[in-house]
Amino acid sequence: MSAERVTAQYNEEFRTPGSDLPTVAQHVKDFPTLAPWHGEYLARPLFVAEREVRDFGDDLQHLLDMLLSLPERMFGGDLEAFRSVLGISDGHWEAIRQLGDVLPPHYGRADMYHDGTSFKLLEFNLGSEAGGWGLAGEISRATMEVDAFADFARRNRLGYVHPARAAVEALRRFGARVAPGREPVVALLEWRGGLADYGAAWLNDLSALRWAGLDIRMAEISDVHERGGALYLGDTKIDVVYRAFVPDQIAEEPDGRSLVAPLLRAHRAGGTLLWTPLSSNMLANKACMALLSDPAWRRNFSADECRLIDRVLPWTRLVNTDALRTDTDLVDECRERREQLILKVNARGGGYGAVVGWETDDATWRRALETSAAEGCVVQQRVVPRPELVVDPVSGETEEWHAAYGMFYTPQGCAGVFGKLVPAGSGGIISVLSHAKAHSAAVFQQSELSAGGDVPPTGEWPARTAK
């Protein structure tokens, strides 16, 4: 049975008088580890074929390898030339380079749409600052606690991977360098004042990571101090810092460098390790997608690599002040294809600064291209997400929603998927940060094999995608 038929069957059973499936969303909302999150949940999970997720996961791992190779393969290792193309300012570049030229691990959350044929990558979100690790798995775990859904899952061979378990495994392996034979002590560090804005969201991740067995606490960068080549939170030695701040915050505060100095000293001394390095932010820059997509840049890639890129990544081009001045063909194409394109600012996330061409008139689009080029942006081919049919639990009517999928990944492979959705026709950007009607949803994969629930962290799927 295809994922579409599973959805149809679920909606039919959802409507059946006396069914407990309509209680799933409320059970998820009341789940203890999800209490810090105040967002809304979709009335049903999303269903995808396990094989389709695994195939995309394989492609993603290879694409991440290509992403990390960009400075060497395109610029001969000249990082100054690389950052110039990315449009990274001097202050931000100085913050990124404080730990040297450290290649980041595969760790983050890839965002993608399903266009009805296959998944298409929208952003890499490389780095530990990409959240949602707890939310994703805990929605699925809570959903499986409802007997009616557990029965449905058994009958339809549905399972999921818990991202928090995979994250804990990655952090344990990393932390073993300073905590051999014991559990590493991990501190999630926000920037000064960051917990007021993001603390509630991070609490959800912390709850799930603790449930998965990690010794982790949360603080701000100004709460820690260095002693004897290691970082301390009060009297507790920190083995691993889970970085929740970004280089921009270091660069934009007058005392930013002094705030981060204790962490950098401890990391260089080897007593405390930083997960993930600040260089993650460089490679998460959206201009990197344009370097991969544009044939003018990827001359050093093989034919197989180019086919993989074109299969997974929509047409993406870099627009900056140089392009506006010299590449008239690209500028004309962007103007003519407005209704097929979306503009994204290179160094921003959460939909901030994005301009949706098909929701914009010609004059506004032209101004957006000119204004955003100064900061650096990309234009990307529109991907129309397939409709997700959802039964409204109050009216009983079937509604169309559009989903953005988030695939988590670690150095060991892909680590689970979750969904963010908005009502169809309510806007071209699907983001829980910038869309008032956004809902979150569990994603269950339909196995071709036996029925399953939570896939353990050493389970078959993560190992098979780490190639």
C-alpha positions as CSV (number, residue, x, y, z in Angstrom):
1,M,0.0,0.0,0.0
2,S,1.4,3.4,-1.0
3,A,1.8,6.3,1.4
4,E,-1.2,8.0,-0.3
5,R,-3.4,5.0,0.3
6,V,-2.3,4.9,3.9
7,T,-3.4,8.5,4.2
8,A,-6.7,7.8,2.7
9,Q,-7.3,4.8,5.0
10,Y,-6.3,6.9,8.0
11,N,-8.7,9.7,7.1
12,E,-11.5,7.1,6.6
13,E,-10.9,5.6,10.0
14,F,-10.5,9.0,11.6
15,R,-14.1,9.8,10.5
16,T,-15.5,6.5,11.8
17,P,-17.8,7.2,14.8
18,G,-16.2,6.1,18.0
19,S,-12.7,6.2,16.6
20,D,-10.0,7.4,19.0
21,L,-7.7,8.7,16.2
22,P,-9.1,12.2,16.7
23,T,-7.7,12.2,20.2
24,V,-4.1,11.9,19.0
25,A,-3.4,15.7,18.6
26,Q,-4.6,16.5,22.1
27,H,-2.5,13.6,23.6
28,V,0.6,15.0,21.8
29,K,-0.1,18.5,23.1
30,D,-0.4,17.1,26.7
31,F,2.8,15.0,26.4
32,P,5.2,15.9,29.2
33,T,8.4,16.5,27.2
34,L,6.4,18.6,24.7
35,A,5.1,21.0,27.4
36,P,7.7,23.7,26.7
37,W,6.5,24.0,23.1
38,H,3.4,26.1,22.7
39,G,2.8,25.5,18.9
40,E,-0.1,23.7,17.3
41,Y,-0.1,20.1,16.0
42,L,-1.8,18.7,12.9
43,A,-4.8,16.5,13.3
44,R,-2.9,13.6,11.8
45,P,0.7,12.4,11.2
46,L,2.3,12.5,7.7
47,F,3.1,9.2,6.0
48,V,5.9,8.5,3.6
49,A,7.5,5.4,2.1
50,E,10.6,4.3,4.1
51,R,12.5,3.5,0.9
52,E,11.9,7.0,-0.4
53,V,13.2,8.6,2.8
54,R,16.3,6.3,2.7
55,D,17.0,7.1,-0.9
56,F,16.8,10.8,-0.3
57,G,19.0,10.3,2.8
58,D,21.6,8.6,0.7
59,D,21.6,11.5,-1.7
60,L,21.7,14.0,1.1
61,Q,24.8,12.4,2.6
62,H,26.6,12.6,-0.7
63,L,25.5,16.2,-1.2
64,L,26.8,17.2,2.2
65,D,30.2,15.7,1.2
66,M,30.1,17.9,-1.9
67,L,29.0,20.9,0.2
68,L,32.0,20.5,2.6
69,S,34.3,20.1,-0.4
70,L,33.4,23.5,-2.0
71,P,36.3,25.6,-0.6
72,E,38.9,23.1,-1.9
73,R,37.3,22.0,-5.1
74,M,36.1,25.4,-6.4
75,F,38.6,27.8,-4.8
76,G,41.7,25.7,-4.3
77,G,41.4,26.0,-0.6
78,D,41.4,29.9,-0.7
79,L,38.9,30.6,2.0
80,E,39.2,34.4,1.4
81,A,38.0,33.9,-2.1
82,F,35.2,31.6,-0.9
83,R,33.9,33.9,1.7
84,S,34.0,36.8,-0.8
85,V,31.6,34.9,-3.1
86,L,29.4,34.1,-0.1
87,G,29.2,37.8,0.9
88,I,30.4,37.3,4.5
89,S,31.5,40.6,6.0
90,D,34.9,41.1,7.7
91,G,33.5,41.1,11.2
92,H,31.5,37.9,10.7
93,W,34.4,36.2,9.0
94,E,36.7,37.0,11.9
95,A,34.2,35.4,14.2
96,I,33.9,32.3,12.1
97,R,37.7,31.9,11.8
98,Q,38.4,32.1,15.5
99,L,38.9,28.3,15.7
100,G,40.8,28.0,12.5
101,D,39.8,26.1,9.4
102,V,37.8,23.3,11.0
103,L,35.5,21.3,8.7
104,P,32.1,20.7,10.5
105,P,30.6,17.3,10.9
106,H,27.4,16.3,9.2
107,Y,25.0,17.6,11.8
108,G,21.8,19.6,11.2
109,R,18.4,19.5,9.6
110,A,17.7,19.5,5.8
111,D,14.5,21.2,4.8
112,M,12.6,19.9,1.8
113,Y,9.3,19.7,0.0
114,H,7.8,16.7,-1.7
115,D,6.5,17.7,-5.1
116,G,4.4,14.6,-5.7
117,T,7.2,12.8,-7.4
118,S,10.2,13.1,-5.0
119,F,11.7,15.2,-2.2
120,K,13.5,18.4,-3.2
121,L,16.1,20.1,-1.0
122,L,15.4,23.7,0.0
123,E,18.1,24.3,2.7
124,F,20.9,22.5,4.5
125,N,20.7,24.1,7.9
126,L,24.1,22.8,8.8
127,G,25.1,23.2,12.5
128,S,23.9,22.6,16.0
129,E,21.9,25.9,16.1
130,A,19.2,24.2,13.9
131,G,16.6,23.1,16.4
132,G,13.7,20.7,16.4
133,W,15.5,17.5,17.4
134,G,13.3,16.9,20.4
135,L,10.1,18.1,18.9
136,A,10.3,15.7,15.9
137,G,10.8,12.5,17.8
138,E,8.6,13.3,20.8
139,I,5.6,14.0,18.6
140,S,6.0,10.5,17.1
141,R,6.6,8.9,20.5
142,A,3.5,10.5,21.9
143,T,1.4,9.5,18.9
144,M,2.4,5.9,19.4
145,E,1.1,6.0,22.9
146,V,-2.5,6.2,21.6
147,D,-3.7,2.6,21.3
148,A,-5.8,3.4,18.2
149,F,-2.8,4.8,16.4
150,A,-0.5,2.0,17.6
151,D,-2.9,-0.5,16.1
152,F,-3.1,1.5,12.8
153,A,0.7,1.6,12.7
154,R,1.0,-2.2,13.2
155,R,-1.5,-2.9,10.5
156,N,0.3,-0.6,8.1
157,R,4.0,-1.3,9.0
158,L,4.6,2.3,10.2
159,G,7.7,3.3,12.2
160,Y,9.9,6.3,12.9
161,V,13.4,7.3,13.8
162,H,13.9,9.4,17.0
163,P,16.3,12.3,16.2
164,A,17.2,12.8,19.9
165,R,18.5,9.3,20.2
166,A,20.7,9.7,17.1
167,A,21.9,13.1,18.5
168,V,22.8,11.5,21.8
169,E,24.8,8.8,20.1
170,A,26.7,11.4,18.0
171,L,27.5,13.5,21.1
172,R,28.6,10.5,23.1
173,R,31.1,9.5,20.3
174,F,32.3,13.1,20.1
175,G,32.6,13.5,23.9
176,A,34.5,10.3,24.4
177,R,37.7,12.2,23.5
178,V,37.5,14.1,26.8
179,A,35.2,11.7,28.8
180,P,36.5,8.2,28.1
181,G,34.5,5.5,29.8
182,R,31.8,7.8,31.1
183,E,28.9,9.9,30.0
184,P,30.0,13.3,28.8
185,V,28.6,16.4,30.5
186,V,27.0,18.6,27.8
187,A,26.0,22.3,28.1
188,L,23.7,23.9,25.5
189,L,24.9,27.5,25.4
190,E,22.8,30.3,24.0
191,W,24.1,33.8,23.5
192,R,23.8,36.4,26.2
193,G,20.1,37.2,26.6
194,G,19.2,34.3,24.2
195,L,17.3,32.2,26.6
196,A,14.6,34.9,26.9
197,D,13.8,34.5,23.2
198,Y,14.7,30.9,22.5
199,G,14.8,29.1,25.9
200,A,11.3,27.6,25.7
201,A,12.1,26.1,22.3
202,W,15.4,24.7,23.5
203,L,13.8,23.2,26.6
204,N,11.8,20.8,24.4
205,D,15.1,19.6,22.8
206,L,16.7,19.3,26.3
207,S,13.7,17.3,27.6
208,A,14.1,14.8,24.7
209,L,17.9,14.6,24.9
210,R,17.6,13.9,28.7
211,W,15.0,11.2,28.0
212,A,17.4,9.6,25.6
213,G,20.1,9.5,28.3
214,L,22.2,12.6,27.8
215,D,23.6,14.6,30.8
216,I,22.8,18.1,29.5
217,R,22.0,21.4,31.0
218,M,21.3,24.9,29.4
219,A,22.9,28.3,30.0
220,E,24.1,31.4,28.3
221,I,27.6,32.1,27.1
222,S,28.1,34.7,29.9
223,D,27.3,32.0,32.6
224,V,30.4,29.9,32.0
225,H,34.1,30.4,32.9
226,E,37.3,28.7,31.9
227,R,39.6,27.1,34.5
228,G,42.6,24.9,33.9
229,G,41.9,24.5,30.2
230,A,38.3,23.4,30.6
231,L,34.9,25.2,30.7
232,Y,32.8,25.3,33.9
233,L,29.2,26.1,34.7
234,G,29.4,26.8,38.4
235,D,31.5,24.0,39.8
236,T,30.5,21.5,37.0
237,K,33.1,20.8,34.4
238,I,31.6,20.8,30.9
239,D,32.9,18.2,28.5
240,V,31.0,19.3,25.3
241,V,29.4,22.6,24.5
242,Y,26.3,22.3,22.3
243,R,26.5,25.6,20.4
244,A,23.1,27.4,20.1
245,F,24.6,30.8,19.1
246,V,25.9,32.0,15.7
247,P,28.9,34.0,14.6
248,D,26.7,37.0,13.8
249,Q,26.0,37.4,17.5
250,I,29.7,37.5,18.3
251,A,30.5,40.0,15.5
252,E,27.6,42.3,16.3
253,E,28.3,42.9,20.0
254,P,31.2,45.1,21.2
255,D,32.3,42.6,23.7
256,G,31.4,39.5,21.6
257,R,34.9,38.2,21.4
258,S,35.5,38.5,25.1
259,L,32.3,36.7,25.8
260,V,33.3,33.7,23.7
261,A,37.0,33.8,24.7
262,P,36.7,31.3,27.6
263,L,35.0,28.7,25.4
264,L,37.7,29.1,22.7
265,R,40.5,28.8,25.2
266,A,39.0,25.6,26.7
267,H,38.4,24.2,23.2
268,R,42.0,24.9,22.1
269,A,43.3,23.4,25.3
270,G,41.3,20.3,24.7
271,G,39.5,20.2,28.0
272,T,36.1,21.1,26.5
273,L,35.0,20.4,23.0
274,L,32.7,22.6,20.8
275,W,29.9,20.9,18.9
276,T,29.6,22.2,16.2
277,P,32.4,24.6,15.0
278,L,31.6,28.1,13.9
279,S,32.6,27.2,10.4
280,S,29.2,25.4,10.1
281,N,27.7,28.8,9.6
282,M,29.9,29.5,6.6
283,L,28.8,26.3,4.8
284,A,25.1,26.8,5.8
285,N,25.1,30.0,3.8
286,K,22.5,29.7,1.0
287,A,25.0,30.9,-1.6
288,C,26.5,27.4,-1.3
289,M,23.3,26.0,-2.9
290,A,23.8,28.3,-5.9
291,L,27.5,27.1,-6.2
292,L,26.2,23.5,-6.4
293,S,23.3,24.2,-8.7
294,D,24.9,26.6,-11.2
295,P,26.9,24.8,-14.0
296,A,29.1,27.8,-14.3
297,W,30.5,27.0,-10.8
298,R,30.5,23.2,-10.6
299,R,33.0,22.4,-13.4
300,N,35.0,20.2,-11.1
301,F,32.1,17.9,-10.3
302,S,31.7,14.6,-12.1
303,A,28.7,13.8,-14.3
304,D,27.3,11.5,-11.6
305,E,27.6,14.3,-9.0
306,C,25.9,16.8,-11.3
307,R,23.0,14.3,-11.9
308,L,22.6,13.9,-8.1
309,I,22.6,17.7,-7.6
310,D,20.0,18.2,-10.3
311,R,17.8,15.4,-9.0
312,V,17.7,16.8,-5.4
313,L,18.3,20.5,-5.6
314,P,16.0,22.9,-7.4
315,W,17.5,25.5,-9.9
316,T,19.3,28.0,-7.6
317,R,21.3,31.1,-8.6
318,L,23.4,33.6,-6.7
319,V,22.3,37.3,-6.9
320,N,24.7,39.9,-5.5
321,T,25.9,43.3,-6.6
322,D,28.3,41.9,-9.1
323,A,25.6,39.8,-10.7
324,L,23.3,42.8,-11.0
325,R,26.1,44.8,-12.7
326,T,27.6,42.2,-15.0
327,D,25.2,39.2,-15.5
328,T,22.3,40.8,-17.4
329,D,21.1,37.5,-18.7
330,L,20.6,36.2,-15.1
331,V,18.9,39.4,-14.0
332,D,16.5,39.4,-17.0
333,E,15.7,35.7,-16.3
334,C,14.9,36.4,-12.7
335,R,12.6,39.2,-13.7
336,E,10.9,37.3,-16.4
337,R,10.4,34.2,-14.2
338,R,9.2,36.0,-11.1
339,E,6.1,33.7,-10.7
340,Q,8.4,30.6,-10.6
341,L,11.0,31.9,-8.2
342,I,11.5,32.7,-4.5
343,L,14.2,35.0,-3.2
344,K,16.1,34.0,0.0
345,V,18.7,36.1,1.8
346,N,22.0,34.1,2.1
347,A,22.6,34.4,5.8
348,R,19.1,34.4,7.2
349,G,16.8,31.6,8.3
350,G,13.2,31.0,9.3
351,G,11.8,32.6,6.2
352,Y,13.1,36.1,7.3
353,G,13.9,38.3,4.4
354,A,12.4,35.9,1.8
355,V,10.3,37.3,-1.0
356,V,7.9,35.0,-2.8
357,G,7.8,35.8,-6.5
358,W,4.4,34.4,-7.2
359,E,2.9,36.5,-4.4
360,T,4.6,39.7,-5.5
361,D,4.1,42.2,-8.3
362,D,6.8,43.0,-10.8
363,A,7.8,46.3,-9.3
364,T,8.1,44.9,-5.8
365,W,10.1,41.9,-7.1
366,R,12.5,44.1,-9.0
367,R,13.1,46.2,-5.8
368,A,13.6,43.1,-3.8
369,L,16.3,41.8,-6.2
370,E,18.1,45.1,-6.1
371,T,17.9,45.5,-2.3
372,S,18.7,41.9,-1.3
373,A,21.6,41.8,-3.7
374,A,23.5,44.2,-1.5
375,E,23.3,41.7,1.4
376,G,23.6,38.7,-0.9
377,C,20.8,36.4,-1.8
378,V,19.8,33.4,-4.0
379,V,16.8,32.9,-6.2
380,Q,15.4,29.4,-6.3
381,Q,13.0,27.6,-8.5
382,R,9.5,27.2,-6.9
383,V,8.7,23.7,-5.7
384,V,5.0,23.2,-5.4
385,P,4.4,20.8,-2.4
386,R,1.9,18.0,-2.9
387,P,-1.3,18.5,-1.1
388,E,-1.7,16.7,2.3
389,L,-5.4,15.9,2.9
390,V,-6.4,16.3,6.6
391,V,-9.8,15.8,8.2
392,D,-10.7,18.7,10.4
393,P,-11.7,17.1,13.8
394,V,-14.4,19.7,14.4
395,S,-16.1,20.1,11.1
396,G,-15.3,16.8,9.6
397,E,-14.4,18.5,6.3
398,T,-11.3,17.4,4.4
399,E,-8.8,20.3,4.0
400,E,-5.6,20.6,2.0
401,W,-2.4,21.5,3.7
402,H,1.2,22.0,2.4
403,A,4.1,20.4,4.2
404,A,7.8,21.2,4.6
405,Y,9.7,18.1,5.8
406,G,12.8,18.4,8.0
407,M,15.3,15.6,7.8
408,F,17.8,15.4,10.7
409,Y,21.3,14.1,10.1
410,T,24.4,13.2,12.1
411,P,27.9,11.9,11.2
412,Q,26.4,8.4,11.4
413,G,23.6,9.1,8.8
414,C,20.1,10.4,8.6
415,A,18.3,10.6,11.9
416,G,14.5,11.0,11.4
417,V,12.0,13.3,9.8
418,F,9.2,15.6,11.0
419,G,6.8,18.0,9.3
420,K,5.8,21.7,9.4
421,L,2.5,22.5,7.6
422,V,0.3,25.5,6.7
423,P,-3.1,25.5,5.1
424,A,-2.9,25.4,1.3
425,G,-3.1,28.9,-0.2
426,S,-2.1,30.7,3.1
427,G,1.4,31.7,2.0
428,G,4.4,30.4,0.1
429,I,6.7,30.1,3.2
430,I,6.2,27.2,5.5
431,S,7.8,28.2,8.8
432,V,6.7,27.9,12.5
433,L,8.6,31.1,13.2
434,S,7.0,33.3,10.6
435,H,3.6,31.8,9.8
436,A,0.8,32.2,12.3
437,K,-1.1,29.1,11.1
438,A,1.8,26.7,11.0
439,H,1.3,23.3,12.6
440,S,3.9,20.6,13.4
441,A,3.4,16.9,12.6
442,A,4.9,13.5,13.2
443,V,6.2,11.7,10.1
444,F,5.8,7.9,10.0
445,Q,7.6,5.8,7.4
446,Q,5.9,2.8,5.9
447,S,8.3,-0.2,5.9
448,E,8.4,-2.8,3.2
449,L,9.3,-5.2,6.0
450,S,7.8,-6.0,9.3
451,A,5.8,-3.6,11.4
452,G,7.9,-1.3,13.6
453,G,7.7,1.5,16.1
454,D,10.6,3.6,17.3
455,V,13.8,2.6,15.4
456,P,16.7,2.3,18.0
457,P,19.7,4.6,17.5
458,T,21.8,1.7,16.2
459,G,19.0,0.6,14.0
460,E,19.2,-0.4,10.4
461,W,18.1,2.8,8.7
462,P,20.7,5.3,10.2
463,A,23.6,2.8,9.6
464,R,22.5,2.2,6.0
465,T,22.4,5.8,5.1
466,A,25.8,6.6,6.4
467,K,27.8,5.8,3.2
